[in-house]
Amino acid sequence: MMSRTKMRPVVLSPAERTELTRLVRTGSHPAQQVRRARILLELDENDPDRDGPVPLQQVVAERVGVHVDTVMKTSRVYAERGGDVQATITRKKRATPPVEPIVTGEVEARLVKLACSAPPEGYARWSLRLLEKHVALVDDIPSLDHSTIGRVLKKRNCVLI
């Protein structure tokens, strides 16, 4: 069994307990939120229904159906966020997207304008491959793949005829 020496205390107010209990019982929240809420409820030192001390992290993990590391991480995050229950159970939003988008609104507008213009000399109409070659020659538009060009045109309801 693990010792409780590294366990951070979780002290919930009656209002927080009620909120977490409602969240767990309604079944309309993401599973990760429900698991974290159950962990906090199990670790609560103010639980009026509990006889005896707070159970060990291993016992809490077995009851909730998660790994012990998840219990430790949840209690650590609760302590780091100053006991804020909502910040503990909700997913942290990314500050930036994983990859910056290549196609911005300005690039989309220029691409649609190009696709709506007359095709080059010797061609009856624009094709995705022809647009790809032409975009590569234009300085202020980044090089785009024909499939990316097709997605942009489809998004803007622009049909190559």
Z-matrix of the N, CA and C atoms (Angstrom, degrees):
N
C 1 1.449
C 2 1.524 1 109.72
N 3 1.337 2 114.50 1 148.44
C 4 1.461 3 119.87 2 178.62
C 5 1.517 4 109.59 3 -83.31
N 6 1.296 5 115.66 4 149.88
C 7 1.459 6 119.08 5 177.39
C 8 1.525 7 109.35 6 -84.81
N 9 1.307 8 116.34 7 163.37
C 10 1.456 9 121.40 8 -179.82
C 11 1.520 10 111.61 9 -93.19
N 12 1.330 11 118.39 10 10.85
C 13 1.458 12 119.92 11 -173.60
C 14 1.524 13 112.27 12 -63.93
N 15 1.335 14 118.34 13 -36.47
C 16 1.456 15 120.59 14 -177.74
C 17 1.526 16 112.09 15 -94.20
N 18 1.290 17 116.42 16 2.33
C 19 1.453 18 120.63 17 -178.00
C 20 1.525 19 110.08 18 -74.71
N 21 1.317 20 115.83 19 130.27
C 22 1.459 21 120.56 20 178.71
C 23 1.523 22 108.39 21 -90.55
N 24 1.322 23 118.31 22 136.31
C 25 1.467 24 119.72 23 -176.96
C 26 1.527 25 111.58 24 -70.20
N 27 1.315 26 115.41 25 139.03
C 28 1.461 27 122.37 26 175.50
C 29 1.521 28 106.51 27 -114.47
N 30 1.321 29 116.11 28 116.45
C 31 1.462 30 121.17 29 -178.75
C 32 1.527 31 107.59 30 -121.33
N 33 1.324 32 116.09 31 109.43
C 34 1.457 33 121.62 32 -178.22
C 35 1.524 34 110.32 33 -102.49
N 36 1.313 35 115.28 34 143.91
C 37 1.467 36 119.75 35 173.84
C 38 1.531 37 107.87 36 -78.65
N 39 1.323 38 117.40 37 162.62
C 40 1.475 39 119.30 38 177.69
C 41 1.533 40 112.63 39 -57.62
N 42 1.326 41 116.90 40 -36.30
C 43 1.470 42 120.06 41 178.88
C 44 1.529 43 110.99 42 -66.24
N 45 1.343 44 116.47 43 -41.49
C 46 1.465 45 120.20 44 178.25
C 47 1.525 46 110.67 45 -65.57
N 48 1.337 47 117.12 46 -40.25
C 49 1.471 48 120.79 47 177.04
C 50 1.525 49 110.74 48 -60.45
N 51 1.320 50 116.17 49 -44.11
C 52 1.465 51 120.59 50 179.81
C 53 1.522 52 110.71 51 -62.55
N 54 1.329 53 116.25 52 -44.22
C 55 1.464 54 121.13 53 179.71
C 56 1.526 55 111.15 54 -62.37
N 57 1.334 56 117.29 55 -46.77
C 58 1.465 57 120.61 56 -179.95
C 59 1.526 58 111.37 57 -65.79
N 60 1.313 59 117.47 58 -39.02
C 61 1.464 60 120.80 59 178.15
C 62 1.524 61 110.21 60 -63.27
N 63 1.324 62 117.12 61 -42.04
C 64 1.463 63 121.08 62 177.44
C 65 1.527 64 110.62 63 -63.14
N 66 1.332 65 116.22 64 -42.14
C 67 1.461 66 121.23 65 179.81
C 68 1.529 67 110.70 66 -61.50
N 69 1.323 68 116.69 67 -42.19
C 70 1.467 69 121.20 68 -178.30
C 71 1.528 70 110.81 69 -68.51
N 72 1.317 71 117.56 70 -37.63
C 73 1.465 72 121.15 71 -173.43
C 74 1.518 73 114.74 72 -84.08
N 75 1.342 74 118.53 73 -23.69
C 76 1.463 75 119.02 74 -175.00
C 77 1.521 76 112.48 75 -72.37
N 78 1.320 77 118.25 76 -35.93
C 79 1.459 78 120.61 77 178.69
C 80 1.515 79 114.43 78 77.79
N 81 1.311 80 117.80 79 14.79
C 82 1.463 81 119.84 80 -179.24
C 83 1.528 82 112.09 81 -113.31
N 84 1.315 83 116.75 82 22.00
C 85 1.460 84 121.47 83 -178.87
C 86 1.524 85 109.27 84 -118.85
N 87 1.333 86 117.20 85 159.72
C 88 1.460 87 119.80 86 177.74
C 89 1.530 88 111.45 87 -57.77
N 90 1.329 89 115.68 88 144.20
C 91 1.465 90 121.32 89 -176.07
C 92 1.522 91 111.85 90 -58.40
N 93 1.319 92 116.88 91 -37.10
C 94 1.463 93 120.39 92 -179.61
C 95 1.529 94 110.94 93 -63.51
N 96 1.327 95 116.99 94 -39.61
C 97 1.467 96 120.75 95 177.18
C 98 1.520 97 110.65 96 -65.16
N 99 1.325 98 116.86 97 -41.58
C 100 1.465 99 120.93 98 -179.07
C 101 1.524 100 109.99 99 -64.22
N 102 1.339 101 116.94 100 -42.93
C 103 1.472 102 120.05 101 179.02
C 104 1.523 103 111.29 102 -61.80
N 105 1.324 104 116.48 103 -45.62
C 106 1.469 105 119.46 104 179.94
C 107 1.524 106 111.15 105 -64.63
N 108 1.322 107 117.05 106 -38.27
C 109 1.466 108 120.56 107 177.84
C 110 1.524 109 110.29 108 -64.22
N 111 1.334 110 117.48 109 -41.85
C 112 1.466 111 120.28 110 178.56
C 113 1.525 112 110.89 111 -63.70
N 114 1.336 113 116.29 112 -38.96
C 115 1.470 114 120.23 113 178.43
C 116 1.525 115 109.79 114 -62.06
N 117 1.340 116 116.78 115 -46.87
C 118 1.468 117 119.80 116 179.90
C 119 1.524 118 111.32 117 -62.56
N 120 1.323 119 117.10 118 -39.53
C 121 1.465 120 119.81 119 178.49
C 122 1.527 121 111.11 120 -64.30
N 123 1.325 122 117.48 121 -39.48
C 124 1.467 123 121.02 122 179.16
C 125 1.527 124 111.63 123 -68.29
N 126 1.345 125 116.58 124 -34.34
C 127 1.467 126 120.61 125 -176.89
C 128 1.527 127 113.34 126 -87.06
N 129 1.330 128 117.35 127 -5.61
C 130 1.465 129 121.15 128 -176.48
C 131 1.527 130 111.12 129 -62.06
N 132 1.320 131 115.36 130 126.74
C 133 1.463 132 120.31 131 179.58
C 134 1.525 133 112.05 132 -83.82
N 135 1.326 134 117.42 133 -13.08
C 136 1.465 135 121.40 134 179.14
C 137 1.529 136 112.47 135 -97.97
N 138 1.322 137 117.91 136 17.31
C 139 1.466 138 120.89 137 -178.05
C 140 1.526 139 109.82 138 -65.70
N 141 1.343 140 118.19 139 114.43
C 142 1.468 141 119.78 140 -178.09
C 143 1.529 142 113.01 141 -72.10
N 144 1.318 143 117.94 142 -20.02
C 145 1.467 144 121.25 143 -176.93
C 146 1.525 145 113.25 144 -88.22
N 147 1.318 146 117.54 145 -8.84
C 148 1.467 147 120.56 146 -175.51
C 149 1.523 148 110.38 147 -87.97
N 150 1.314 149 114.46 148 136.21
C 151 1.467 150 120.79 149 172.83
C 152 1.518 151 107.28 150 -103.09
N 153 1.301 152 118.02 151 118.40
C 154 1.454 153 121.36 152 178.20
C 155 1.517 154 112.01 153 99.97
N 156 1.337 155 115.79 154 -168.89
C 157 1.469 156 120.55 155 -175.46
C 158 1.535 157 111.85 156 -77.03
N 159 1.327 158 114.50 157 171.83
C 160 1.462 159 121.56 158 175.98
C 161 1.528 160 107.76 159 -65.24
N 162 1.334 161 118.30 160 136.20
C 163 1.463 162 119.63 161 -179.09
C 164 1.531 163 111.80 162 -66.01
N 165 1.317 164 115.20 163 160.03
C 166 1.459 165 121.10 164 177.86
C 167 1.526 166 109.82 165 -66.17
N 168 1.325 167 115.12 166 158.39
C 169 1.459 168 119.90 167 -178.72
C 170 1.523 169 111.35 168 -60.53
N 171 1.311 170 117.52 169 -36.86
C 172 1.463 171 121.50 170 178.57
C 173 1.532 172 110.48 171 -61.26
N 174 1.313 173 116.97 172 -42.09
C 175 1.466 174 121.94 173 179.82
C 176 1.528 175 110.20 174 -66.78
N 177 1.333 176 116.48 175 -42.73
C 178 1.465 177 121.03 176 178.08
C 179 1.529 178 109.83 177 -61.74
N 180 1.332 179 116.43 178 -43.03
C 181 1.464 180 120.62 179 179.76
C 182 1.525 181 110.91 180 -60.68
N 183 1.323 182 117.36 181 -42.43
C 184 1.464 183 120.69 182 179.26
C 185 1.524 184 111.05 183 -65.92
N 186 1.319 185 117.53 184 -40.97
C 187 1.468 186 120.93 185 -179.69
C 188 1.526 187 112.03 186 -64.71
N 189 1.327 188 115.37 187 -41.47
C 190 1.462 189 120.01 188 -176.39
C 191 1.531 190 111.05 189 -83.22
N 192 1.327 191 116.83 190 -24.06
C 193 1.460 192 120.24 191 -179.64
C 194 1.511 193 113.45 192 86.53
N 195 1.328 194 116.30 193 34.89
C 196 1.460 195 121.74 194 178.61
C 197 1.523 196 109.03 195 -128.29
N 198 1.315 197 116.10 196 174.68
C 199 1.460 198 121.40 197 177.09
C 200 1.530 199 108.93 198 -79.70
N 201 1.308 200 116.25 199 156.31
C 202 1.469 201 121.71 200 179.95
C 203 1.527 202 110.56 201 -59.94
N 204 1.325 203 116.80 202 -35.94
C 205 1.464 204 120.10 203 179.69
C 206 1.531 205 111.43 204 -60.20
N 207 1.328 206 116.97 205 -34.89
C 208 1.463 207 120.61 206 178.26
C 209 1.520 208 110.49 207 -64.94
N 210 1.317 209 116.77 208 -40.25
C 211 1.467 210 121.16 209 178.15
C 212 1.524 211 109.68 210 -64.64
N 213 1.334 212 116.58 211 -44.95
C 214 1.470 213 120.15 212 179.86
C 215 1.523 214 111.02 213 -63.37
N 216 1.340 215 116.51 214 -42.67
C 217 1.461 216 120.08 215 -178.91
C 218 1.528 217 110.72 216 -65.62
N 219 1.320 218 117.00 217 -41.48
C 220 1.465 219 120.05 218 179.98
C 221 1.523 220 111.14 219 -63.28
N 222 1.334 221 117.21 220 -42.72
C 223 1.467 222 119.19 221 179.28
C 224 1.528 223 110.85 222 -69.33
N 225 1.338 224 117.18 223 -33.52
C 226 1.463 225 120.70 224 177.30
C 227 1.533 226 110.48 225 -66.63
N 228 1.338 227 116.88 226 -44.90
C 229 1.463 228 120.93 227 179.49
C 230 1.524 229 110.21 228 -63.36
N 231 1.330 230 117.41 229 -39.15
C 232 1.470 231 121.49 230 177.31
C 233 1.532 232 109.85 231 -59.26
N 234 1.334 233 116.75 232 -44.13
C 235 1.467 234 120.72 233 179.91
C 236 1.530 235 111.15 234 -68.66
N 237 1.337 236 117.11 235 -41.27
C 238 1.461 237 121.03 236 -178.19
C 239 1.523 238 112.17 237 -66.34
N 240 1.320 239 116.82 238 -33.30
C 241 1.464 240 120.69 239 -177.76
C 242 1.519 241 111.86 240 -93.08
N 243 1.310 242 115.98 241 19.18
C 244 1.459 243 121.59 242 173.02
C 245 1.515 244 114.77 243 67.72
N 246 1.306 245 117.58 244 29.49
C 247 1.455 246 120.63 245 178.23
C 248 1.518 247 114.10 246 78.87
N 249 1.331 248 117.04 247 16.88
C 250 1.463 249 120.70 248 178.10
C 251 1.525 250 108.88 249 -80.08
N 252 1.322 251 116.11 250 110.63
C 253 1.464 252 121.34 251 -174.56
C 254 1.526 253 111.28 252 -66.40
N 255 1.332 254 117.78 253 -45.88
C 256 1.465 255 120.37 254 -178.09
C 257 1.526 256 111.51 255 -63.26
N 258 1.329 257 117.07 256 -40.26
C 259 1.462 258 120.15 257 178.53
C 260 1.524 259 110.87 258 -67.24
N 261 1.319 260 117.35 259 -26.90
C 262 1.459 261 120.92 260 -179.51
C 263 1.518 262 111.59 261 -76.58
N 264 1.324 263 117.36 262 -41.47
C 265 1.466 264 118.70 263 -173.61
C 266 1.519 265 113.38 264 -88.92
N 267 1.339 266 118.51 265 -21.42
C 268 1.459 267 119.41 266 -178.43
C 269 1.516 268 110.66 267 -87.91
N 270 1.318 269 114.04 268 155.15
C 271 1.453 270 120.76 269 -179.19
C 272 1.525 271 109.50 270 -73.84
N 273 1.311 272 115.74 271 137.65
C 274 1.456 273 120.95 272 179.47
C 275 1.529 274 108.81 273 -75.55
N 276 1.314 275 116.54 274 131.04
C 277 1.459 276 121.26 275 -179.95
C 278 1.524 277 109.62 276 -78.91
N 279 1.330 278 114.53 277 143.02
C 280 1.457 279 119.65 278 176.93
C 281 1.518 280 109.89 279 -71.08
N 282 1.310 281 116.26 280 143.27
C 283 1.464 282 120.63 281 178.24
C 284 1.526 283 110.17 282 -73.49
N 285 1.328 284 116.72 283 -37.22
C 286 1.459 285 122.01 284 179.73
C 287 1.519 286 108.74 285 -133.27
N 288 1.317 287 117.44 286 153.92
C 289 1.465 288 118.25 287 175.31
C 290 1.525 289 109.80 288 -66.80
N 291 1.326 290 117.91 289 157.39
C 292 1.462 291 119.77 290 -176.62
C 293 1.525 292 113.23 291 -60.96
N 294 1.333 293 117.60 292 -34.84
C 295 1.455 294 121.50 293 179.19
C 296 1.526 295 107.22 294 -135.51
N 297 1.306 296 115.99 295 131.04
C 298 1.458 297 119.31 296 177.69
C 299 1.528 298 109.22 297 -65.30
N 300 1.329 299 118.41 298 134.85
C 301 1.462 300 119.93 299 -179.92
C 302 1.529 301 110.73 300 -68.75
N 303 1.319 302 115.47 301 137.85
C 304 1.462 303 120.73 302 179.31
C 305 1.522 304 109.46 303 -78.62
N 306 1.327 305 115.33 304 -39.64
C 307 1.456 306 120.61 305 -175.77
C 308 1.527 307 109.16 306 -92.26
N 309 1.310 308 115.70 307 109.20
C 310 1.465 309 121.15 308 176.64
C 311 1.528 310 108.51 309 -97.22
N 312 1.305 311 116.63 310 176.36
C 313 1.461 312 120.77 311 179.45
C 314 1.519 313 112.57 312 -59.67
N 315 1.324 314 115.95 313 -38.61
C 316 1.466 315 119.93 314 179.40
C 317 1.523 316 111.13 315 -66.35
N 318 1.332 317 116.71 316 -41.86
C 319 1.465 318 120.94 317 178.97
C 320 1.524 319 109.57 318 -64.74
N 321 1.334 320 117.09 319 -40.95
C 322 1.467 321 120.76 320 177.75
C 323 1.522 322 110.40 321 -59.91
N 324 1.325 323 116.38 322 -46.34
C 325 1.464 324 120.49 323 -178.75
C 326 1.524 325 110.94 324 -61.48
N 327 1.318 326 116.70 325 -44.13
C 328 1.476 327 120.28 326 179.47
C 329 1.518 328 111.30 327 -64.68
N 330 1.340 329 116.17 328 -37.77
C 331 1.464 330 121.03 329 -179.78
C 332 1.528 331 110.82 330 -67.17
N 333 1.321 332 117.34 331 -43.33
C 334 1.467 333 121.10 332 178.52
C 335 1.524 334 109.83 333 -65.59
N 336 1.315 335 116.67 334 -40.70
C 337 1.465 336 120.71 335 178.09
C 338 1.525 337 110.24 336 -61.01
N 339 1.316 338 116.49 337 -42.65
C 340 1.458 339 121.08 338 178.93
C 341 1.526 340 110.78 339 -64.85
N 342 1.334 341 117.26 340 -42.74
C 343 1.465 342 120.97 341 -178.88
C 344 1.526 343 111.50 342 -67.42
N 345 1.328 344 117.61 343 -28.29
C 346 1.466 345 121.40 344 -180.00
C 347 1.531 346 111.97 345 -85.70
N 348 1.310 347 117.50 346 -10.53
C 349 1.464 348 120.74 347 179.92
C 350 1.531 349 109.83 348 -80.95
N 351 1.311 350 115.32 349 173.60
C 352 1.469 351 120.48 350 179.39
C 353 1.527 352 109.28 351 -69.15
N 354 1.338 353 117.33 352 141.56
C 355 1.469 354 119.48 353 179.21
C 356 1.533 355 110.58 354 -69.26
N 357 1.323 356 117.23 355 163.50
C 358 1.467 357 119.31 356 -179.27
C 359 1.540 358 111.93 357 -65.75
N 360 1.302 359 114.85 358 165.72
C 361 1.469 360 122.51 359 -179.95
C 362 1.528 361 110.06 360 -56.04
N 363 1.307 362 115.85 361 131.42
C 364 1.462 363 120.48 362 177.73
C 365 1.520 364 113.96 363 94.31
N 366 1.323 365 118.18 364 -2.07
C 367 1.471 366 121.80 365 179.48
C 368 1.527 367 109.05 366 -122.32
N 369 1.322 368 115.57 367 140.46
C 370 1.461 369 120.41 368 -179.76
C 371 1.529 370 110.94 369 -81.55
N 372 1.331 371 117.04 370 -33.32
C 373 1.463 372 120.28 371 -178.79
C 374 1.527 373 109.31 372 -153.85
N 375 1.352 374 115.20 373 167.52
C 376 1.459 375 120.97 374 177.13
C 377 1.529 376 109.32 375 -78.67
N 378 1.306 377 116.01 376 140.95
C 379 1.469 378 121.41 377 167.69
C 380 1.527 379 106.43 378 -118.07
N 381 1.318 380 115.87 379 165.84
C 382 1.469 381 118.37 380 179.55
C 383 1.524 382 110.76 381 -62.76
N 384 1.326 383 116.89 382 -39.72
C 385 1.480 384 120.29 383 179.77
C 386 1.532 385 110.94 384 -66.58
N 387 1.323 386 116.57 385 -38.32
C 388 1.459 387 119.78 386 178.71
C 389 1.532 388 110.35 387 -67.70
N 390 1.329 389 116.51 388 -41.46
C 391 1.465 390 119.62 389 175.38
C 392 1.525 391 110.79 390 -61.23
N 393 1.332 392 116.67 391 -39.46
C 394 1.468 393 121.04 392 179.13
C 395 1.526 394 110.45 393 -60.32
N 396 1.334 395 116.80 394 -45.05
C 397 1.465 396 120.30 395 179.57
C 398 1.527 397 111.09 396 -66.07
N 399 1.321 398 116.23 397 -39.73
C 400 1.460 399 120.20 398 -178.24
C 401 1.529 400 111.38 399 -69.84
N 402 1.331 401 117.11 400 -39.12
C 403 1.470 402 121.36 401 178.89
C 404 1.523 403 110.13 402 -63.83
N 405 1.331 404 117.32 403 -35.40
C 406 1.465 405 120.84 404 179.59
C 407 1.526 406 111.03 405 -64.04
N 408 1.338 407 117.34 406 -26.66
C 409 1.466 408 120.95 407 -179.18
C 410 1.528 409 112.77 408 -84.40
N 411 1.326 410 117.49 409 -22.08
C 412 1.465 411 121.29 410 -179.02
C 413 1.528 412 108.57 411 -79.72
N 414 1.332 413 116.36 412 133.24
C 415 1.462 414 121.03 413 -173.08
C 416 1.528 415 114.11 414 -71.28
N 417 1.325 416 117.77 415 -44.66
C 418 1.457 417 119.23 416 -170.84
C 419 1.532 418 114.65 417 -89.22
N 420 1.327 419 117.68 418 4.99
C 421 1.467 420 121.05 419 174.40
C 422 1.528 421 107.25 420 -111.00
N 423 1.336 422 118.30 421 129.40
C 424 1.466 423 119.05 422 178.93
C 425 1.527 424 111.01 423 -66.74
N 426 1.321 425 116.43 424 152.83
C 427 1.462 426 120.49 425 178.46
C 428 1.516 427 109.32 426 -63.62
N 429 1.325 428 115.61 427 128.01
C 430 1.457 429 121.24 428 -177.85
C 431 1.518 430 109.95 429 -123.79
N 432 1.304 431 115.94 430 147.98
C 433 1.454 432 122.54 431 176.06
C 434 1.528 433 108.92 432 -76.23
N 435 1.340 434 117.06 433 154.57
C 436 1.463 435 119.78 434 -178.98
C 437 1.532 436 112.07 435 -62.26
N 438 1.338 437 117.07 436 -31.09
C 439 1.469 438 118.96 437 178.95
C 440 1.530 439 110.78 438 -70.19
N 441 1.328 440 117.31 439 -35.60
C 442 1.464 441 120.99 440 176.33
C 443 1.522 442 109.94 441 -66.10
N 444 1.308 443 116.21 442 -42.23
C 445 1.464 444 120.65 443 177.95
C 446 1.526 445 109.76 444 -61.43
N 447 1.317 446 116.63 445 -42.39
C 448 1.464 447 120.91 446 178.26
C 449 1.517 448 112.20 447 -61.96
N 450 1.341 449 117.45 448 -40.92
C 451 1.470 450 120.94 449 178.56
C 452 1.528 451 111.22 450 -64.39
N 453 1.335 452 116.01 451 -41.79
C 454 1.466 453 119.93 452 179.76
C 455 1.523 454 110.09 453 -63.74
N 456 1.330 455 116.93 454 -45.13
C 457 1.461 456 119.92 455 -179.07
C 458 1.526 457 111.16 456 -66.67
N 459 1.318 458 117.11 457 -37.70
C 460 1.467 459 120.29 458 178.10
C 461 1.526 460 110.35 459 -65.83
N 462 1.330 461 115.95 460 -40.61
C 463 1.464 462 121.02 461 178.80
C 464 1.525 463 110.79 462 -60.55
N 465 1.309 464 116.67 463 -36.02
C 466 1.467 465 122.40 464 -177.85
C 467 1.532 466 112.38 465 -93.65
N 468 1.329 467 116.89 466 9.94
C 469 1.473 468 122.67 467 179.74
C 470 1.523 469 112.08 468 54.70
N 471 1.303 470 116.26 469 39.25
C 472 1.457 471 122.23 470 178.18
C 473 1.527 472 107.53 471 -102.33
N 474 1.339 473 116.51 472 118.94
C 475 1.459 474 121.20 473 -176.55
C 476 1.519 475 108.54 474 -106.08
N 477 1.328 476 116.46 475 131.50
C 478 1.460 477 121.04 476 176.63
C 479 1.526 478 108.27 477 -83.63
N 480 1.340 479 116.27 478 114.56
C 481 1.478 480 119.63 479 -178.76
C 482 1.502 481 109.25 480 -114.40
